[in-house]
């Protein structure tokens, strides 16, 4: 399938992920808590031997995990490089995917209605800057889900980008006041004209807006989790732990992840909903 490249933003997003496949894979080695909590949620809520579409799979970190657990996983991503990386990893680890498709999360026409038990949207929503594209993405995800099937959708939290620059580059607020204003007003940030950006164009959301948005799209909320638990942006020493200490922190963070009082301090939220 030919990938739509009808905007400068889409081109920047595709270019970033085509050029940073290895970095995207190793990102979850650096953010072990996010990986551990997300993996636990997938194992807790997704029924055994499910047919799963990992939509926006990237290099396939969660696809490999689910396939290793016996799920029948199909990958879809706009990046051919990412899909190739995922397939190479699967072959090396002796894991089988049902298929790999290069395409857009806003158009799943290659899949029949009600063909999956679970859909992962672990990235597409926060790279779709237009509300109509996000609605199309969710509409397609709902269409390919069976009745009662589960969606796992990741969101970037509105203030996480500002907390990030406060930690690493506080002068940014003075250098780019209009950018900060736009993040506050509509959650959008683009890296147009920037050389070697650390990330790519994104949209972010306030925690209280997630469930209503998903319910409007036809999903019944199961839970909303802070993917970093309590340790967002203060995770460095926790992520170095091993053994019982690591397990204790994973347990604590997962226990607290559904508490709305910490959702605004997270970098990512994981929405789990049921197709109705």
Buried (B, 14 or more C-beta within 10 A) or exposed (E): EEBEEEEEBBEBBBEBBEEBBEEBBEBBEEBBBBBBBBBBBBEEBBEEEBBBBBBBBBBBBBBBBBBBBEBBBBBBBBBEBBBBBBBEBBEEEEBEBBEBBBBBBBBBEEBEEBBBBBBBBBBBBBBBBEEEBBBBBBEBBBBBBBEEBBBBBBBBBBBBBBBBBEEEEEEBEEEBEEBBEBBEEEBBBBBEEEEEEEEBBBBBBEBEEBBEBBEEBBBEBBBBBBBBBBBBBEBEEBBEBEEEEBEEBBEBBBEBBBEEEBBBBBBBBBBBBBBE
